[in-house]
Amino acid sequence: MIASVFSKSRPFNYVLLTFLVVLCFIVYQIKHNFSSPTEDFTFFGIAKSGVILTLVVASTFITNFITKKNGLSKDSSYSFLFFFLFLLFIPSLFNNLRIMLASFFILLAIRRLISMKSLITPKEKLFDASFWIFVAALFHFWSILFIIIVFISIIIHVSNDYRNWIIPFIAFFTVFILFLFFSLVIDKQWITIFFNQIQLDLKFYYFTNSIENLSLTLWLLFSSFFLLAMVFTLTKRPLILHASYQKIIFSMLIAVLVYVCSTDKNNDLLIFGLMPLSVLATAYIEQLRDAVAKEVLTASIAILSLLLFVFQL
């Protein structure tokens, strides 16, 4: 039933899912932040929660926009649905403003890169994407690895013009100069905080919370399944969409690389793979011809998402 309801792009679906996102966010905040009148019940705490909620909802709509605008969805609202469901795997993100900001800027960058298939104003899109990626790196340094997709986009679309190869470096110096300026004017400690982020940690370790381990394991299983499904079926998809799906695949792989390189490994870092995972899941569900298989897979993800969310409250 879930798959059939979201197989069409209806206003009701977006209203319902937005309501559920807000509801889950409020439940998590009440449980973790506002359970006591003295805990984070301040203007700053409420403002921070409001910003995070805005970023979460905006990210959901941008993911849906990317999917529909670039023909990666057959007029369904699956990408919206899967973004919400996989978001419930990592509810601790509702308290992480820094990672949420970084992922939001990466999302803006990917939106510009995927739209390059039209070859309209490619230089502006390359600059915008590079700019947003370097801004994201200010909040989480290893998100800078997404700059790889900028160069992949250049290779795919506009490699014949040498000026396009210079654009990411122009964006880098633009962000660097702006960051230095505002740091010197507002707070010089920003520079120290940023450079302290530049650390590499390739060690793997399990979390103390078994539910977080389960959430990470299931996330990796679903990611691997949908990623491999796309890799093996890519040649059967319309040729015009190959470049877009290739960027989605690389985005997913780089999201894993960001997790691997980061020093403070936690499930919040999975947010960088949330958009590509939603698109890959949408592509897989839409190509299934068996209605029962669609319902079983979608319902299974929904049930697991709800259970993981409840257990992590």
Kinemage of the C-alpha trace (Angstrom):
@kinemage 1
@onewidth
@group {chain A} dominant
@subgroup {mainchain}
@vectorlist {calphas} color= white
{ca met a 1} P 0.000 0.000 0.000
{ca ile a 2} L 2.829 2.400 0.828
{ca ala a 3} L 4.478 1.955 -2.569
{ca ser a 4} L 1.218 2.475 -4.443
{ca val a 5} L 0.376 5.642 -2.490
{ca phe a 6} L 3.730 7.254 -3.263
{ca ser a 7} L 3.936 6.011 -6.844
{ca lys a 8} L 2.389 9.313 -7.923
{ca ser a 9} L 3.474 12.853 -7.210
{ca arg a 10} L 0.526 14.209 -5.225
{ca pro a 11} L 0.446 17.330 -3.016
{ca phe a 12} L -1.031 15.196 -0.245
{ca asn a 13} L 2.094 13.003 -0.209
{ca tyr a 14} L 4.381 15.996 0.335
{ca val a 15} L 2.142 17.483 3.012
{ca leu a 16} L 1.965 14.130 4.812
{ca leu a 17} L 5.721 13.495 4.695
{ca thr a 18} L 6.556 17.046 5.745
{ca phe a 19} L 4.211 16.666 8.700
{ca leu a 20} L 5.902 13.365 9.624
{ca val a 21} L 9.375 14.925 9.401
{ca val a 22} L 8.309 17.760 11.705
{ca leu a 23} L 6.542 15.353 14.058
{ca cys a 24} L 9.570 13.054 14.380
{ca phe a 25} L 11.829 16.062 14.877
{ca ile a 26} L 9.632 17.440 17.674
{ca val a 27} L 9.376 14.034 19.375
{ca tyr a 28} L 13.173 13.675 19.320
{ca gln a 29} L 13.704 17.197 20.652
{ca ile a 30} L 11.199 16.694 23.478
{ca lys a 31} L 12.866 13.427 24.437
{ca his a 32} L 16.479 14.638 24.284
{ca asn a 33} L 16.502 18.411 24.742
{ca phe a 34} L 13.304 19.708 26.271
{ca ser a 35} L 12.438 16.931 28.705
{ca ser a 36} L 13.526 19.258 31.522
{ca pro a 37} L 12.750 23.011 31.703
{ca thr a 38} L 16.429 23.686 32.414
{ca glu a 39} L 17.817 21.728 29.466
{ca asp a 40} L 18.309 23.756 26.276
{ca phe a 41} L 15.023 25.538 26.874
{ca thr a 42} L 16.616 28.841 25.928
{ca phe a 43} L 16.324 31.181 22.985
{ca phe a 44} L 19.575 29.814 21.563
{ca gly a 45} L 18.450 26.206 21.984
{ca ile a 46} L 15.086 26.826 20.337
{ca ala a 47} L 16.671 28.873 17.521
{ca lys a 48} L 19.223 26.117 16.873
{ca ser a 49} L 16.468 23.494 16.703
{ca gly a 50} L 14.496 25.718 14.332
{ca val a 51} L 17.476 26.075 11.998
{ca ile a 52} L 18.118 22.327 11.985
{ca leu a 53} L 14.448 21.579 11.235
{ca thr a 54} L 14.470 24.122 8.406
{ca leu a 55} L 17.591 22.527 6.918
{ca val a 56} L 16.115 19.028 7.195
{ca val a 57} L 12.853 19.980 5.483
{ca ala a 58} L 14.689 22.030 2.837
{ca ser a 59} L 17.044 19.109 2.143
{ca thr a 60} L 14.059 16.823 1.660
{ca phe a 61} L 12.455 19.138 -0.887
{ca ile a 62} L 15.752 19.783 -2.699
{ca thr a 63} L 16.310 16.027 -3.040
{ca asn a 64} L 12.843 15.664 -4.515
{ca phe a 65} L 13.490 18.640 -6.811
{ca ile a 66} L 16.770 17.149 -8.073
{ca thr a 67} L 15.089 13.832 -8.777
{ca lys a 68} L 12.101 15.230 -10.644
{ca lys a 69} L 13.798 18.152 -12.419
{ca asn a 70} L 16.468 15.906 -13.940
{ca gly a 71} L 14.192 13.054 -14.941
{ca leu a 72} L 15.511 10.644 -12.282
{ca ser a 73} L 11.978 9.833 -11.174
{ca lys a 74} L 8.876 8.735 -13.085
{ca asp a 75} L 6.600 11.360 -11.576
{ca ser a 76} L 6.572 9.679 -8.173
{ca ser a 77} L 7.278 10.920 -4.664
{ca tyr a 78} L 9.529 8.000 -3.749
{ca ser a 79} L 12.652 10.150 -3.349
{ca phe a 80} L 10.827 12.270 -0.757
{ca leu a 81} L 9.625 9.115 0.993
{ca phe a 82} L 13.020 7.387 1.077
{ca phe a 83} L 14.793 10.530 2.238
{ca phe a 84} L 12.435 10.639 5.202
{ca leu a 85} L 12.684 6.908 5.946
{ca phe a 86} L 16.473 6.724 5.817
{ca leu a 87} L 16.671 9.938 7.836
{ca leu a 88} L 15.003 8.060 10.698
{ca phe a 89} L 18.038 5.744 10.755
{ca ile a 90} L 20.055 8.676 12.137
{ca pro a 91} L 17.781 10.746 14.427
{ca ser a 92} L 20.830 12.045 16.355
{ca leu a 93} L 21.332 14.291 13.327
{ca phe a 94} L 18.447 16.377 14.676
{ca asn a 95} L 20.930 17.743 17.219
{ca asn a 96} L 23.920 18.242 14.913
{ca leu a 97} L 23.767 21.688 13.328
{ca arg a 98} L 27.338 21.622 12.004
{ca ile a 99} L 26.951 18.374 10.035
{ca met a 100} L 23.489 19.399 8.853
{ca leu a 101} L 24.885 22.649 7.442
{ca ala a 102} L 27.722 20.829 5.687
{ca ser a 103} L 25.357 18.287 4.103
{ca phe a 104} L 22.937 21.012 3.030
{ca phe a 105} L 25.682 22.886 1.153
{ca ile a 106} L 26.846 19.624 -0.457
{ca leu a 107} L 23.266 19.063 -1.577
{ca leu a 108} L 23.208 22.500 -3.219
{ca ala a 109} L 26.459 21.620 -4.992
{ca ile a 110} L 25.186 18.287 -6.307
{ca arg a 111} L 22.019 19.981 -7.546
{ca arg a 112} L 24.109 22.296 -9.731
{ca leu a 113} L 26.350 19.493 -10.987
{ca ile a 114} L 23.520 17.176 -12.016
{ca ser a 115} L 21.839 20.026 -13.906
{ca met a 116} L 24.968 20.352 -16.088
{ca lys a 117} L 23.565 17.812 -18.526
{ca ser a 118} L 21.707 20.679 -20.201
{ca leu a 119} L 25.082 22.378 -20.897
{ca ile a 120} L 23.477 25.748 -20.103
{ca thr a 121} L 25.924 28.091 -18.293
{ca pro a 122} L 28.299 25.260 -17.281
{ca lys a 123} L 30.948 27.641 -15.917
{ca glu a 124} L 28.497 29.238 -13.495
{ca lys a 125} L 27.333 25.805 -12.344
{ca leu a 126} L 30.903 24.605 -11.823
{ca phe a 127} L 31.725 27.694 -9.790
{ca asp a 128} L 28.548 27.455 -7.702
{ca ala a 129} L 29.085 23.762 -6.974
{ca ser a 130} L 32.745 24.261 -6.058
{ca phe a 131} L 31.863 27.267 -3.906
{ca trp a 132} L 29.241 25.336 -1.912
{ca ile a 133} L 31.573 22.364 -1.431
{ca phe a 134} L 34.324 24.570 0.013
{ca val a 135} L 31.769 26.287 2.242
{ca ala a 136} L 30.637 22.850 3.451
{ca ala a 137} L 34.271 22.008 4.259
{ca leu a 138} L 34.305 24.873 6.760
{ca phe a 139} L 31.752 22.949 8.826
{ca his a 140} L 33.092 19.437 8.204
{ca phe a 141} L 36.480 19.366 6.534
{ca trp a 142} L 36.287 15.984 4.818
{ca ser a 143} L 33.200 17.009 2.863
{ca ile a 144} L 35.797 18.705 0.658
{ca leu a 145} L 36.190 15.300 -1.012
{ca phe a 146} L 33.002 16.034 -2.964
{ca ile a 147} L 35.132 18.348 -5.120
{ca ile a 148} L 36.028 15.135 -6.959
{ca ile a 149} L 32.539 15.167 -8.503
{ca val a 150} L 33.203 18.653 -9.873
{ca phe a 151} L 36.174 17.339 -11.827
{ca ile a 152} L 34.197 14.265 -12.885
{ca ser a 153} L 31.505 16.616 -14.226
{ca ile a 154} L 34.150 18.557 -16.147
{ca ile a 155} L 35.434 15.320 -17.696
{ca ile a 156} L 31.929 14.206 -18.669
{ca his a 157} L 30.616 17.486 -20.065
{ca val a 158} L 33.145 20.280 -20.720
{ca ser a 159} L 36.688 18.916 -20.631
{ca asn a 160} L 37.594 20.522 -23.962
{ca asp a 161} L 37.721 24.045 -22.461
{ca tyr a 162} L 40.802 24.472 -20.252
{ca arg a 163} L 39.168 27.381 -18.388
{ca asn a 164} L 36.694 24.997 -16.773
{ca trp a 165} L 39.548 23.223 -14.976
{ca ile a 166} L 40.548 26.488 -13.307
{ca ile a 167} L 37.096 27.338 -11.961
{ca pro a 168} L 37.244 25.085 -8.832
{ca phe a 169} L 40.501 26.781 -7.805
{ca ile a 170} L 38.917 30.216 -8.243
{ca ala a 171} L 36.050 29.082 -6.003
{ca phe a 172} L 38.544 27.785 -3.441
{ca phe a 173} L 40.363 31.103 -3.169
{ca thr a 174} L 37.038 32.969 -3.057
{ca val a 175} L 35.838 30.949 -0.053
{ca phe a 176} L 39.287 31.077 1.581
{ca ile a 177} L 39.506 34.861 1.333
{ca leu a 178} L 35.936 35.362 2.563
{ca phe a 179} L 36.551 32.994 5.481
{ca leu a 180} L 39.738 34.797 6.496
{ca phe a 181} L 38.023 38.182 6.252
{ca phe a 182} L 35.039 37.266 8.415
{ca ser a 183} L 37.265 35.392 10.877
{ca leu a 184} L 39.497 38.416 11.382
{ca val a 185} L 36.502 40.743 11.707
{ca ile a 186} L 34.255 38.590 13.914
{ca asp a 187} L 36.288 35.933 15.707
{ca lys a 188} L 39.875 34.835 14.989
{ca gln a 189} L 39.214 31.558 16.803
{ca trp a 190} L 37.316 30.359 13.730
{ca ile a 191} L 40.655 29.857 11.975
{ca thr a 192} L 41.966 27.674 14.807
{ca ile a 193} L 38.725 25.689 14.975
{ca phe a 194} L 38.820 25.039 11.236
{ca phe a 195} L 42.441 23.877 11.100
{ca asn a 196} L 41.847 21.599 14.079
{ca gln a 197} L 39.330 19.732 11.896
{ca ile a 198} L 41.991 18.762 9.361
{ca gln a 199} L 42.800 15.339 10.760
{ca leu a 200} L 42.691 11.927 9.134
{ca asp a 201} L 41.492 8.880 11.046
{ca leu a 202} L 41.172 5.597 9.158
{ca lys a 203} L 40.490 3.523 12.263
{ca phe a 204} L 37.180 1.716 12.563
{ca tyr a 205} L 35.453 0.990 15.813
{ca tyr a 206} L 32.000 0.025 16.982
{ca phe a 207} L 29.741 2.396 18.831
{ca thr a 208} L 28.862 1.701 22.440
{ca asn a 209} L 25.190 1.798 21.501
{ca ser a 210} L 24.112 -1.496 19.889
{ca ile a 211} L 21.148 0.189 18.190
{ca glu a 212} L 23.516 2.621 16.468
{ca asn a 213} L 25.574 -0.360 15.278
{ca leu a 214} L 22.432 -1.995 13.922
{ca ser a 215} L 21.389 1.249 12.229
{ca leu a 216} L 24.817 1.591 10.587
{ca thr a 217} L 24.799 -2.041 9.468
{ca leu a 218} L 21.343 -1.817 7.905
{ca trp a 219} L 22.254 1.488 6.257
{ca leu a 220} L 25.324 -0.120 4.663
{ca leu a 221} L 23.291 -3.138 3.523
{ca phe a 222} L 20.621 -1.006 1.842
{ca ser a 223} L 23.242 1.317 0.354
{ca ser a 224} L 25.247 -1.585 -1.082
{ca phe a 225} L 22.136 -3.246 -2.472
{ca phe a 226} L 20.746 -0.169 -4.231
{ca leu a 227} L 24.204 0.939 -5.404
{ca leu a 228} L 25.033 -2.431 -6.978
{ca ala a 229} L 21.564 -2.609 -8.506
{ca met a 230} L 22.196 0.728 -10.224
{ca val a 231} L 25.684 -0.252 -11.402
{ca phe a 232} L 24.413 -3.453 -13.035
{ca thr a 233} L 21.335 -1.851 -14.623
{ca leu a 234} L 22.825 1.478 -15.698
{ca thr a 235} L 23.304 0.416 -19.320
{ca lys a 236} L 19.582 -0.428 -19.556
{ca arg a 237} L 18.540 3.073 -18.543
{ca pro a 238} L 18.048 5.987 -20.998
{ca leu a 239} L 21.374 7.235 -22.326
{ca ile a 240} L 20.489 10.834 -21.474
{ca leu a 241} L 20.381 9.893 -17.769
{ca his a 242} L 23.700 8.031 -17.628
{ca ala a 243} L 25.762 11.072 -16.647
{ca ser a 244} L 23.316 12.002 -13.883
{ca tyr a 245} L 23.268 8.490 -12.442
{ca gln a 246} L 27.063 8.297 -12.651
{ca lys a 247} L 27.290 11.418 -10.497
{ca ile a 248} L 24.810 9.911 -8.036
{ca ile a 249} L 26.939 6.753 -7.834
{ca phe a 250} L 30.117 8.762 -7.244
{ca ser a 251} L 28.296 10.883 -4.654
{ca met a 252} L 27.410 7.720 -2.763
{ca leu a 253} L 30.973 6.422 -2.888
{ca ile a 254} L 32.420 9.751 -1.786
{ca ala a 255} L 29.933 9.883 1.104
{ca val a 256} L 31.402 6.572 2.289
{ca leu a 257} L 34.900 8.002 1.862
{ca val a 258} L 33.958 11.038 3.970
{ca tyr a 259} L 32.847 8.676 6.733
{ca val a 260} L 36.061 6.651 6.468
{ca cys a 261} L 38.349 9.702 6.655
{ca ser a 262} L 36.529 11.555 9.433
{ca thr a 263} L 37.985 11.503 12.927
{ca asp a 264} L 34.744 11.573 14.921
{ca lys a 265} L 32.983 8.632 13.304
{ca asn a 266} L 29.281 8.519 14.129
{ca asn a 267} L 26.043 7.843 12.322
{ca asp a 268} L 25.444 11.562 11.740
{ca leu a 269} L 28.022 11.383 8.932
{ca leu a 270} L 25.662 9.117 6.983
{ca ile a 271} L 23.723 12.261 6.045
{ca phe a 272} L 26.174 12.861 3.202
{ca gly a 273} L 24.872 9.727 1.514
{ca leu a 274} L 21.205 10.360 2.202
{ca met a 275} L 20.354 12.108 -1.066
{ca pro a 276} L 22.149 9.640 -3.391
{ca leu a 277} L 20.710 6.702 -1.433
{ca ser a 278} L 17.203 8.143 -1.839
{ca val a 279} L 17.704 8.541 -5.592
{ca leu a 280} L 19.148 5.017 -5.977
{ca ala a 281} L 16.279 3.523 -3.956
{ca thr a 282} L 13.768 5.439 -6.075
{ca ala a 283} L 15.352 4.207 -9.299
{ca tyr a 284} L 15.250 0.611 -8.084
{ca ile a 285} L 11.662 0.689 -6.832
{ca glu a 286} L 10.369 2.325 -10.007
{ca gln a 287} L 11.937 -0.322 -12.250
{ca leu a 288} L 10.382 -3.219 -10.307
{ca arg a 289} L 7.491 -4.731 -12.218
{ca asp a 290} L 6.212 -6.894 -9.378
{ca ala a 291} L 3.805 -4.795 -7.322
{ca val a 292} L 4.057 -7.183 -4.373
{ca ala a 293} L 7.860 -6.897 -4.322
{ca lys a 294} L 7.543 -3.107 -4.346
{ca glu a 295} L 5.187 -3.147 -1.386
{ca val a 296} L 7.255 -5.642 0.611
{ca leu a 297} L 10.529 -3.762 0.116
{ca thr a 298} L 9.035 -0.330 0.820
{ca ala a 299} L 7.109 -1.566 3.861
{ca ser a 300} L 10.225 -3.319 5.199
{ca ile a 301} L 12.266 -0.116 4.995
{ca ala a 302} L 9.429 1.852 6.605
{ca ile a 303} L 9.070 -0.596 9.514
{ca leu a 304} L 12.827 -0.759 10.133
{ca ser a 305} L 13.068 3.033 9.993
{ca leu a 306} L 10.298 3.475 12.542
{ca leu a 307} L 11.734 0.837 14.882
{ca leu a 308} L 15.249 2.278 14.715
{ca phe a 309} L 13.893 5.756 15.372
{ca val a 310} L 11.883 4.615 18.406
{ca phe a 311} L 14.778 2.614 19.856
{ca gln a 312} L 17.126 5.583 19.541
{ca leu a 313} L 14.841 7.982 21.414
